[in-house]
Amino acid sequence: MTTPSLQDGIDRAGSPVALLWQPGAEPWTPEVVDREYAGWRTEQRAWHEGVALLNLSHHMSDLWIEGPDATRVLADHGANDFTRFAVGQAKQYVPVTRHGHLVTDGILSREAEHSYLLSGVPAAQNWIRFHAEKGGYDVGFTTDPSSAFRPGGGAPRLFRYQLQGPLALALVEQVFGAPLPATKFFHSTPVTLDGRTFKALRHGMAGQAGYEFVGPWEHADHVHEAFLRAGEPLGLVRVGALAYATPNIESGWIPSPVPGIYTDPELAEYRSWLPLHGIEGSRPLHGSSFSPHIEDHYVSPYELGYGRLIHFGHDFLGRDALLRAAREPEPRRKVTLVLDPDDVRRVLGDGADPGHVLSYARHRVETASGPVGVTLQTASIDPVGTLLSLGLVDAAHAAPGTEVTVVWGDHPGPGTDPGADLGFPRLRATVQLTPFNRHARTEYRRDA
C-alpha cells in the first residue's frame, strides 16, 4: 500500500489551509516527560530564581549528516556562515525556500570535519535529506525520531539535559568538582563524570545562565541522578511538560513557524516526497486570524530576528530573495505582548485564576483601525503574573508601550468569511521588547 504524501493530502483537502486548519487543536507539550513535578508555577520560578533541570531527550528529532559533501549540502541550502564553523560549535540553522520563506530552524552542531548533527523539528531535516538525494551529494544520513515517532518505542540515542537559572553554574561546579572551562555561547566543551564522557553546550531555552548536556543514552540515568543529588541542597526543581513549553516565550524564540513549502509549483516534487502524516502535514493551524491563503502564514527569517545569522558570502537557495528583503524595511516585527491580567481572568478564568494557559493559535492582533498582527504562541508566565504572547505586528505598531487588542477564539475555517465578526472576546495587551527576559535580551549572547 502506497503511503500518502503531503501533496496527496493537499489535493484531497482542496488547499493547504483546508488540510491544516483545525479549530480547538490541543497544544503540543513534550512527550514522555511528566506534565508537572513540583507544579508549573514553581517550575517556572526555578529558572528565574534558582536552578531548573529540563529534559529534552525525548521530543527532539536528530539527523546525523556525514560525508565529504556534508558542509556543501548544508551551505547550499542554508543562509548561515560556514566559513567559521568550528568542530564543537552549534548554530541556529536557517534554511529558506527560493522565495526567502523560512522552512523552519534547527540546532546544527558540527561533530567533526565532515559530520554534523541537526536537531529539533524535523522539517529542516526533511528539507536537507530531499535536496541531498535530489542533488546527488556524497553524504549519508542517520535519523533518530522523537520518542513519539520512534518505531517500537525504544530509547533515544542521546540524552539532553539542561541546567538553567541563577544557581546553575554553582550546581555545575558541584557536580564536576570545578567550574567548567570558559566556553563561548553555542560552543561545547567535553566533560567527564565518573568515567562517563559527554559534552556541555553553553545554551539554554530559558535564556538564563546554564548548559545543555548531551551524551550517549547509556549514561542518561547516571547523569540525571548525579544532577538530582547535587542539586538537592540548592533547591533544584525538575521541569515538567507544561512549564517546559513556556521559557521560549521569554527568550524570544518562536518554535512553530509554518514552513513556506505548500504553494510553490517547483516544490511539488518535494511535497510528493514528504509523507502526509509528517510534521508538515499534521502541525495544526487555528485561532482567530484565519486566511484561506497559506502564504499569509509564511514568515521571513528577518521577521523572526534571524537577520544576524544570514551570510551572503556564499551562494545558497533563497539568497536572491533574502538580498531583496534585506534592502527593504521590515513590514512586521517580532514582539512580546503582555496581556492585561484583568482581561485574562475575565475571559479565561471566569473572573478567577485561569490556571496554566498554553496556545499556539494564530490570534488576531488589532487596534481601532483594524488588524495589525498575529500571535504565534501564548502562555502563562507566573513570575510575570499574566499571559505573554510572541507575535508579529506591523512595524508601525511595534514600539514598546503600544496598546493593542488580542482577539481570542478559533475561527471555524474555510467556508466562513475571514473577516466575519464571530463575537470573540478581546483581551487588551501592551507591546514590549523581545526577548522579554532581561538576561536573555542583554547578556545571553554576550560572548557569542
VOGU-3710 file (C-alpha; in Angstrom, 3 decimals, decimal comma):
1> mttpslqdgi> 0,000/0,000/0,000  1,403/3,392/-1,023  1,948/5,848/1,808  0,020/9,080/1,068  2,164/12,150/0,502  1,711/15,710/1,685  0,666/16,631/-1,856  -1,963/13,864/-1,793  -3,378/15,346/1,408  -3,481/18,859/-0,009
11> dragspvall> -5,191/17,633/-3,179  -7,836/15,717/-1,228  -8,496/18,595/1,199  -8,642/21,163/-1,586  -5,960/23,508/-0,212  -3,137/23,586/2,338  -5,242/25,617/4,767  -8,176/23,198/4,452  -5,737/20,411/5,361  -4,118/22,157/8,320
21> wqpgaepwtp> -6,844/24,324/9,872  -8,070/22,511/12,998  -10,121/24,668/15,405  -9,668/23,601/19,008  -6,382/21,769/18,390  -4,675/20,752/21,598  -1,341/22,481/22,244  1,826/20,464/21,889  3,778/19,541/25,015  6,904/17,329/25,244
31> evvdreyagw> 6,457/13,593/25,052  7,356/11,175/27,898  8,114/13,940/30,445  5,520/14,234/33,235  3,184/17,218/32,948  4,293/18,603/36,323  6,787/17,633/39,016  6,632/20,458/41,558  3,785/22,364/39,905  4,186/24,514/36,813
41> rteqrawheg> 4,386/27,764/38,789  7,238/26,517/40,979  8,977/25,076/37,934  8,793/28,377/36,040  10,148/30,288/39,011  13,092/27,895/39,295  14,876/29,188/36,198  14,245/32,776/37,322  15,283/32,424/40,950  17,199/29,159/41,480
51> vallnlshhm> 18,076/26,250/39,237  15,912/24,116/36,963  16,536/20,761/35,282  14,879/20,388/31,866  14,759/17,068/29,999  14,997/17,476/26,199  15,814/13,842/25,486  12,513/12,658/24,025  10,823/15,316/21,935  13,635/16,347/19,580
61> sdlwiegpda> 14,332/14,625/16,287  18,003/14,122/15,365  19,613/13,797/11,945  23,303/12,975/11,565  24,734/14,242/8,245  28,077/12,696/7,375  30,286/12,534/4,305  32,586/14,583/2,075  29,706/16,824/0,928  28,159/17,385/4,366
71> trvladhgan> 29,262/21,015/4,614  28,407/21,738/0,985  24,814/20,462/1,134  24,146/22,386/4,341  25,711/25,590/2,991  23,921/25,284/-0,361  20,563/25,133/1,419  21,163/27,285/4,477  21,707/31,010/4,942  24,327/30,627/7,690
81> dftrfavgqa> 28,045/31,388/7,620  30,021/28,150/7,264  33,461/29,766/6,907  33,996/29,943/10,680  32,107/26,874/11,879  34,358/25,066/14,329  34,079/21,470/15,470  32,188/21,608/18,765  30,260/24,721/17,762  26,495/24,922/17,191
91> kqyvpvtrhg> 24,420/27,284/15,072  20,744/28,019/14,654  20,385/26,656/11,126  18,262/28,797/8,780  17,097/27,075/5,552  14,806/29,058/3,269  12,912/28,459/0,038  13,823/30,179/-3,229  11,325/32,904/-2,294  13,063/33,550/1,044
101> hlvtdgilsr> 10,419/31,944/3,256  11,664/30,052/6,288  11,389/26,256/6,130  11,990/26,046/9,877  15,066/26,440/12,020  17,049/23,802/13,888  20,150/23,432/16,036  23,108/22,374/13,874  26,193/21,062/15,687  29,486/20,334/13,960
111> eaehsyllsg> 30,642/16,987/15,313  33,741/16,526/13,100  35,187/17,895/9,869  32,622/16,089/7,706  29,954/15,329/10,306  27,023/17,374/11,630  24,031/16,792/13,871  20,804/18,679/13,055  18,290/18,607/15,911  14,780/19,906/16,506
121> vpaaqnwirf> 11,560/19,955/14,490  12,150/17,552/11,565  11,016/19,949/8,813  14,559/21,269/8,282  15,896/17,709/8,379  13,465/16,632/5,670  14,493/19,624/3,558  18,186/18,665/3,693  17,592/14,971/3,058  15,468/15,673/-0,018
131> haekggydvg> 17,915/18,131/-1,569  20,882/15,882/-0,809  19,206/12,934/-2,542  17,983/15,035/-5,466  21,317/16,810/-5,913  23,490/13,694/-5,672  25,570/14,944/-2,761  28,053/12,480/-1,275  26,532/12,269/2,194  24,834/9,714/4,378
141> fttdpssafr> 22,135/10,157/6,994  21,244/8,566/10,301  17,879/9,506/11,800  16,597/9,224/15,347  12,969/10,434/15,520  11,430/11,837/18,656  10,122/9,283/21,143  6,541/9,810/19,946  7,510/8,606/16,459  10,365/6,176/17,135
151> pgggaprlfr> 9,445/2,725/15,808  8,960/0,212/18,614  9,087/2,922/21,281  12,775/2,375/22,010  15,141/4,709/23,812  16,736/7,756/22,180  20,342/7,617/21,015  21,193/10,692/23,095  20,219/12,228/26,403  19,797/16,010/26,631
161> yqlqgplala> 19,527/17,748/29,988  19,578/21,477/30,626  20,534/23,153/33,876  19,232/26,724/33,864  18,943/29,595/36,307  20,998/31,849/38,591  22,293/28,843/40,561  23,023/26,652/37,521  26,741/27,385/37,418  27,079/26,637/41,137
171> lveqvfgapl> 25,377/23,284/40,555  27,638/22,503/37,593  30,684/23,196/39,741  29,294/20,941/42,463  28,664/18,065/40,015  32,021/18,212/38,226  34,162/19,314/41,172  35,270/22,548/39,499  33,949/25,209/37,125  33,814/24,162/33,505
181> patkffhstp> 36,357/25,717/31,145  35,348/29,106/29,759  33,025/28,307/26,859  31,550/30,705/24,327  27,825/30,832/23,725  26,694/27,954/21,475  30,050/26,208/21,813  30,593/22,943/23,650  33,274/21,535/25,862  33,865/17,836/26,689
191> vtldgrtfka> 33,142/16,826/30,278  33,667/13,627/32,255  31,561/12,420/35,152  32,533/9,198/36,953  34,345/7,960/33,854  31,499/8,834/31,501  32,323/11,352/28,776  29,770/13,638/27,125  29,588/17,319/26,147  28,358/20,539/27,712
201> lrhgmagqag> 26,849/23,076/25,314  26,524/26,652/26,582  22,926/27,146/25,638  19,518/27,195/27,234  15,866/27,500/26,321  15,170/29,828/29,246  17,705/32,454/28,227  19,375/32,080/31,624  22,857/31,055/32,688  23,464/27,353/32,210
211> yefvgpweha> 24,364/24,443/29,993  22,804/21,733/27,894  24,456/18,358/28,474  24,365/15,857/25,611  25,688/12,312/25,558  25,040/8,617/24,851  21,754/7,329/26,228  23,545/4,583/28,148  24,762/7,293/30,543  21,397/9,060/30,854
221> dhvheaflra> 20,261/7,673/34,209  23,630/8,116/35,876  23,980/11,735/34,760  20,384/12,561/35,688  20,757/11,115/39,170  24,031/12,979/39,693  22,315/16,269/38,853  19,429/15,494/41,207  21,723/14,580/44,125  23,991/17,589/43,755
231> geplglvrvg> 21,052/19,895/43,146  19,044/18,966/46,227  20,878/21,366/48,603  20,434/24,148/46,024  16,700/23,541/45,638  16,927/22,039/42,142  13,488/21,785/40,511  12,649/19,370/37,702  10,636/20,970/34,924  7,590/19,142/33,557
241> alayatpnie> 5,946/19,348/30,161  3,596/22,239/30,987  6,327/24,594/32,153  8,844/23,310/29,612  6,735/24,601/26,714  6,912/28,200/28,018  10,501/29,502/28,558  10,986/30,319/24,873  8,239/32,945/25,270  10,609/34,955/27,451
251> sgwipspvpg> 13,745/34,208/25,432  12,004/35,204/22,192  12,225/32,004/20,124  9,178/31,077/18,047  9,066/27,257/17,792  6,295/26,666/15,281  6,598/28,769/12,094  4,670/27,473/9,090  7,124/26,056/6,510  6,968/28,059/3,279
261> iytdpelaey> 6,640/24,958/1,115  2,951/24,449/0,347  2,347/26,529/-2,791  5,460/26,881/-4,963  4,943/24,746/-8,129  8,671/23,985/-8,142  8,244/22,247/-4,766  5,537/19,849/-5,993  8,131/17,067/-6,145  9,166/17,836/-2,562
271> rswlplhgie> 5,571/17,752/-1,342  5,116/14,399/-3,105  8,264/13,126/-1,367  7,076/14,196/2,102  4,693/11,860/3,952  1,243/13,223/4,696  1,480/12,363/8,382  4,825/14,042/8,971  5,249/17,365/10,706  4,384/19,315/7,545
281> gsrplhgssf> 1,007/17,638/7,168  -0,044/17,369/10,799  1,080/20,546/12,617  -2,327/22,229/13,042  -3,296/25,827/12,429  -6,080/27,542/14,340  -7,024/30,796/16,018  -8,921/33,969/15,223  -6,511/35,112/12,491  -7,824/32,998/9,609
291> sphiedhyvs> -6,820/33,329/5,977  -7,647/30,834/3,213  -4,208/31,558/1,728  -1,379/29,596/3,331  1,110/32,203/2,070  -0,310/34,598/4,670  1,123/32,278/7,333  4,656/32,119/5,869  7,428/34,016/7,635  10,755/35,548/6,688
301> pyelgygrli> 13,863/34,897/8,782  14,136/38,665/9,174  10,717/38,805/10,835  11,840/36,224/13,383  15,029/38,119/14,189  17,385/35,812/12,295  18,965/38,553/10,166  22,171/38,351/12,221  22,529/34,706/11,131  22,314/35,365/7,387
311> hfghdflgrd> 25,622/35,325/5,499  25,674/36,497/1,890  29,295/35,491/1,309  28,224/32,216/-0,321  25,592/31,115/-2,783  22,577/29,318/-1,335  18,980/28,585/-2,199  16,924/31,708/-1,490  19,910/34,090/-1,440  18,497/36,495/-4,043
321> allraarepe> 15,155/36,703/-2,248  16,839/37,437/1,089  19,054/40,082/-0,526  15,943/41,851/-1,779  14,317/41,553/1,645  17,432/42,939/3,338  17,139/46,144/1,287  13,521/46,759/2,271  12,122/47,915/5,620  10,747/45,034/7,657
331> prrkvtlvld> 6,937/45,088/7,288  6,439/43,122/10,519  8,469/42,761/13,674  8,626/40,109/16,365  7,312/41,435/19,672  6,185/40,264/23,090  2,613/41,085/24,015  1,812/41,423/27,725  -1,885/40,605/28,107  -3,914/42,574/30,609
341> pddvrrvlgd> -4,265/40,349/33,720  -7,808/41,524/34,489  -8,904/40,653/30,945  -7,151/37,286/31,183  -9,035/36,428/34,365  -12,317/37,696/32,911  -12,060/35,834/29,596  -10,095/32,709/30,509  -10,721/32,305/34,213  -14,351/33,359/34,691
351> gadpghvlsy> -13,136/36,152/36,950  -10,716/33,915/38,845  -7,250/32,456/38,241  -7,231/30,862/34,742  -4,504/28,369/35,687  -1,995/27,207/33,110  -2,709/28,519/29,604  -0,748/27,372/26,561  -1,773/28,135/22,996  -0,104/28,029/19,600
361> arhrvetasg> -3,137/29,662/17,999  -2,773/32,394/15,418  -4,847/35,010/17,230  -5,549/38,305/15,501  -3,877/41,398/16,944  -5,724/44,620/16,215  -6,135/48,296/17,016  -9,134/50,543/16,464  -8,029/50,887/12,838  -8,074/47,131/12,156
371> pvgvtlqtas> -5,762/44,074/12,164  -2,084/44,800/12,769  -0,587/41,388/13,500  -0,866/37,853/14,782  0,192/35,830/17,827  2,258/32,683/17,325  2,425/31,351/20,883  0,780/32,392/24,145  1,434/31,056/27,636  1,025/31,744/31,328
381> idpvgtllsl> 4,234/33,117/32,827  3,651/33,046/36,569  6,598/35,258/37,611  5,179/37,950/35,302  1,659/37,479/36,641  -0,153/37,180/33,326  -0,011/35,702/29,817  2,712/36,607/27,353  2,390/36,200/23,590  5,104/36,053/20,988
391> glvdaahaap> 3,808/37,526/17,781  4,411/39,542/14,633  2,964/43,018/14,301  3,194/45,743/11,694  6,305/47,872/12,182  4,171/50,957/12,821  2,711/49,308/15,935  5,841/47,549/17,234  7,153/50,216/19,608  7,224/49,173/23,285
401> gtevtvvwgd> 4,205/50,543/25,110  1,876/50,391/22,113  -1,597/49,283/23,181  -3,307/46,615/21,078  -6,056/44,018/21,434  -5,819/40,245/21,024  -8,932/38,550/19,600  -9,273/35,257/21,495  -11,106/32,494/19,664  -10,999/29,840/16,940
411> hpgpgtdpga> -12,267/30,761/13,505  -14,115/27,748/12,010  -12,017/27,847/8,858  -12,883/27,526/5,165  -16,477/28,423/4,383  -16,685/31,344/6,808  -15,633/34,892/5,883  -12,130/35,533/7,309  -13,260/38,969/8,457  -16,577/37,894/9,977
421> dlgfprlrat> -17,358/39,215/13,446  -17,837/35,971/15,339  -18,271/37,576/18,741  -14,877/36,514/20,069  -13,753/38,189/23,295  -10,984/40,781/23,225  -8,029/40,980/25,592  -6,100/44,208/25,957  -2,342/43,881/25,538  0,781/46,035/25,534
431> vqltpfnrha> 3,674/45,618/23,112  7,030/45,027/24,788  10,547/44,096/23,718  11,647/40,658/22,556  13,321/38,879/24,254  11,141/39,877/27,175  13,561/38,414/29,727  16,253/40,977/30,566  19,032/38,390/30,889  18,163/36,862/27,529
441> rteyrrda> 17,973/40,316/25,940  21,213/41,797/27,327  23,602/39,039/28,440  22,640/35,688/26,884  24,802/36,026/23,734  27,365/38,458/25,116  30,378/36,300/24,167  28,883/34,563/21,112
//
